[in-house]
Amino acid sequence: MARVVLGMLGLGTVGTGVVELLSKHRHLTLKKVAVKSLDKDRSAMPSCPLTTDVDEIINDPEIEVLVEVMGGENPTVSYLEQAIKKRKHIVTANKEVLAKHGPRLFALAKEHGVAIFFEASVAGGVPLLSTIHKGLEANEIESITGILNGTTNFILSNMEAGKSYEAALKEAQDLGFAEADPTADVDGFDVAYKLSVLAALGFGHFVKPDTIYKEGIRNITEEDMALAKEFGYRIKLLGTAAKGSSNGSSKNTGFDVRVHPTLVPLEHPLASVSGPNNGIVVRGHAVGQLTLIGPGAGKLPTASAVVGDLMNLAGALKLPDFASYFQPAIEASPASAAPPLAWKCPFYLRLVVKDTPGVIGKIGNIFGTHNISISTIIQRGVEGKEATVVILTHDVLGKDMDAALDELKNCDFLSSLGNAIRIFRSA
Ligand SMILES: NC(=O)c1ccc[n+]([C@@H]2O[C@H](COP(=O)([O-])OP(=O)(O)OC[C@H]3O[C@@H](n4cnc5c(N)ncnc54)[C@H](OP(=O)(O)O)[C@@H]3O)[C@@H](O)[C@H]2O)c1
């Protein structure tokens, strides 16, 4: 195979894994790696020089492919733009920069006849993007739903085993699964970026990350986990990207893209995805439903996706006009996600109420007024003057649930609204 010369930005977790895997693929020659600091102690060093001057890589005409594994939005986006303008192909693991600047970067790549590969940006070692882009090319993709963040899945799995959210988060941080500032993971931002990338591949439009509904896992308690299990569910942080609306009507109300905790039936394949793994269900009109499960992050799994992209690219590099073959059909304008009010799904509710006569009837009346039909209601744990009421509903429109909860919050009998979590409904 012909020799391909690479430059890389970043030598952290993923970059180190890439160096390790590249040692077995000598035709992929790493010429230089840019890092932030030359003084850092490193677990592995490439045989090529390091630099802190990214221009040395971008302006080197011998380097044909830029591997971007430094992450973040800035200055990364400007480095990528400069490299594309110098007609370098890009292999990146960076979902944030793609979600925020994808339309511009892909348009620029088309203009300059280069390809952008990004398998590692979603679901780490799971070959999800190539499956959607090439393996399912004959399909109209209907929906992509999954556990796309290993950190939160690890935390939720540990909570299921009886740990508090705080203890489970601390363990994830101690083991290196979670950052010191876990916001991007636990509040759903990371999943939103990945959904934007998935929507681009599946439906042809990046979805603006700030329009995506994000609800994280900070409010989930061990009690919710235990109650969910009792009713035959497991709580997972699910990301969903679907082409149409999920309100059950035939009217298309736009892209349905969202991140929120979800009660997943125990028999559903996503319920069995445990620890730091990812699991994704893709639905195509011809193939039906396909489930992929595997490591969504980590040094070697993520490097496996990066180096897989490099090998794919290297194999085609000398073919005429090969880049157009790898350019996904992505529109230049990003789309917006539909607001949550029109989604329809069942809900799980945990309410803490004052233990006075007639409370259940009053809750039933409020729900009835807002078109909410209850499938199960139980009263639990009467302690002193308070009781926990757990309710499962049939399908409810988000706006009706919001209105009912607003009314409940003003009721004297409500001590606190414990939690309101959506129950899985196929998108
Ligand atoms: N970690 C995973 O499991 C995983 C999984 C999937 C995708 N990703 C994505 O892969 C990318 C890299 O993640 P990572 O975990 O490997 O990050 P990381 O461990 O923090 O490494 C970042 C690397 O980039 C270098 N860097 C930072 N700013 C730089 C700058 N301005 N100029 C040159 N180099 C700079 C750092 O240099 P120093 O070494 O000198 O600090 C470091 O080597 C991110 O986009 C991430 O979202 C990661």
Ligand as a Chemical Component Dictionary entry (heavy atoms), coordinates in Angstrom:
data_LIG
# 
_chem_comp.id                   LIG 
_chem_comp.type                 NON-POLYMER 
_chem_comp.pdbx_formal_charge   0 
_chem_comp.three_letter_code    LIG 
# 
loop_
_chem_comp_atom.comp_id 
_chem_comp_atom.atom_id 
_chem_comp_atom.alt_atom_id 
_chem_comp_atom.type_symbol 
_chem_comp_atom.charge 
_chem_comp_atom.model_Cartn_x 
_chem_comp_atom.model_Cartn_y 
_chem_comp_atom.model_Cartn_z 
_chem_comp_atom.pdbx_ordinal 
LIG N1  N1  N 0  -11.028 10.148 25.492 1  
LIG C1  C1  C 0  -11.935 9.403  24.874 2  
LIG O1  O1  O 0  -12.223 8.283  25.275 3  
LIG C2  C2  C 0  -12.611 9.938  23.639 4  
LIG C3  C3  C 0  -13.600 9.153  23.001 5  
LIG C4  C4  C 0  -14.192 9.621  21.823 6  
LIG C5  C5  C 0  -13.832 10.859 21.336 7  
LIG N2  N2  N 1  -12.891 11.618 22.008 8  
LIG C6  C6  C 0  -12.546 12.917 21.443 9  
LIG O2  O2  O 0  -11.164 12.885 21.090 10 
LIG C7  C7  C 0  -10.603 14.188 21.258 11 
LIG C8  C8  C 0  -9.381  14.085 22.164 12 
LIG O3  O3  O 0  -9.777  13.572 23.413 13 
LIG P1  P1  P 0  -8.690  13.109 24.494 14 
LIG O4  O4  O 0  -9.460  12.452 25.579 15 
LIG O5  O5  O -1 -7.581  12.376 23.849 16 
LIG O6  O6  O 0  -8.169  14.542 25.009 17 
LIG P2  P2  P 0  -6.916  14.812 25.974 18 
LIG O7  O7  O 0  -6.470  13.586 26.635 19 
LIG O8  O8  O 0  -7.289  15.995 26.800 20 
LIG O9  O9  O 0  -5.767  15.260 24.941 21 
LIG C9  C9  C 0  -5.800  16.483 24.259 22 
LIG C10 C10 C 0  -4.484  16.654 23.556 23 
LIG O10 O10 O 0  -4.531  17.843 22.760 24 
LIG C11 C11 C 0  -3.395  18.648 23.038 25 
LIG N3  N3  N 0  -3.766  20.046 22.890 26 
LIG C12 C12 C 0  -4.703  20.730 23.583 27 
LIG N4  N4  N 0  -4.766  21.998 23.148 28 
LIG C13 C13 C 0  -3.843  22.112 22.172 29 
LIG C14 C14 C 0  -3.414  23.185 21.338 30 
LIG N5  N5  N 0  -3.969  24.406 21.437 31 
LIG N6  N6  N 0  -2.433  22.950 20.435 32 
LIG C15 C15 C 0  -1.881  21.705 20.323 33 
LIG N7  N7  N 0  -2.232  20.666 21.080 34 
LIG C16 C16 C 0  -3.208  20.862 22.003 35 
LIG C17 C17 C 0  -2.977  18.318 24.458 36 
LIG O11 O11 O 0  -1.603  18.608 24.619 37 
LIG P3  P3  P 0  -0.802  18.271 25.977 38 
LIG O12 O12 O 0  -0.651  16.773 25.952 39 
LIG O13 O13 O 0  0.474   18.976 25.845 40 
LIG O14 O14 O 0  -1.673  18.770 27.099 41 
LIG C18 C18 C 0  -3.285  16.806 24.499 42 
LIG O15 O15 O 0  -2.186  16.077 24.009 43 
LIG C19 C19 C 0  -11.726 15.055 21.791 44 
LIG O16 O16 O 0  -12.366 15.710 20.726 45 
LIG C20 C20 C 0  -12.688 14.059 22.429 46 
LIG O17 O17 O 0  -14.014 14.503 22.474 47 
LIG C21 C21 C 0  -12.288 11.181 23.128 48 
# 
loop_
_chem_comp_bond.comp_id 
_chem_comp_bond.atom_id_1 
_chem_comp_bond.atom_id_2 
_chem_comp_bond.value_order 
_chem_comp_bond.pdbx_ordinal 
LIG N1  C1  SING 1  
LIG C1  O1  DOUB 2  
LIG C1  C2  SING 3  
LIG C2  C3  SING 4  
LIG C2  C21 DOUB 5  
LIG C3  C4  DOUB 6  
LIG C4  C5  SING 7  
LIG C5  N2  DOUB 8  
LIG N2  C6  SING 9  
LIG N2  C21 SING 10 
LIG C6  O2  SING 11 
LIG C6  C20 SING 12 
LIG O2  C7  SING 13 
LIG C7  C8  SING 14 
LIG C7  C19 SING 15 
LIG C8  O3  SING 16 
LIG O3  P1  SING 17 
LIG P1  O4  DOUB 18 
LIG P1  O5  SING 19 
LIG P1  O6  SING 20 
LIG O6  P2  SING 21 
LIG P2  O7  DOUB 22 
LIG P2  O8  SING 23 
LIG P2  O9  SING 24 
LIG O9  C9  SING 25 
LIG C9  C10 SING 26 
LIG C10 O10 SING 27 
LIG C10 C18 SING 28 
LIG O10 C11 SING 29 
LIG C11 N3  SING 30 
LIG C11 C17 SING 31 
LIG N3  C12 SING 32 
LIG N3  C16 SING 33 
LIG C12 N4  DOUB 34 
LIG N4  C13 SING 35 
LIG C13 C14 SING 36 
LIG C13 C16 DOUB 37 
LIG C14 N5  SING 38 
LIG C14 N6  DOUB 39 
LIG N6  C15 SING 40 
LIG C15 N7  DOUB 41 
LIG N7  C16 SING 42 
LIG C17 O11 SING 43 
LIG C17 C18 SING 44 
LIG O11 P3  SING 45 
LIG P3  O12 DOUB 46 
LIG P3  O13 SING 47 
LIG P3  O14 SING 48 
LIG C18 O15 SING 49 
LIG C19 O16 SING 50 
LIG C19 C20 SING 51 
LIG C20 O17 SING 52 
# 
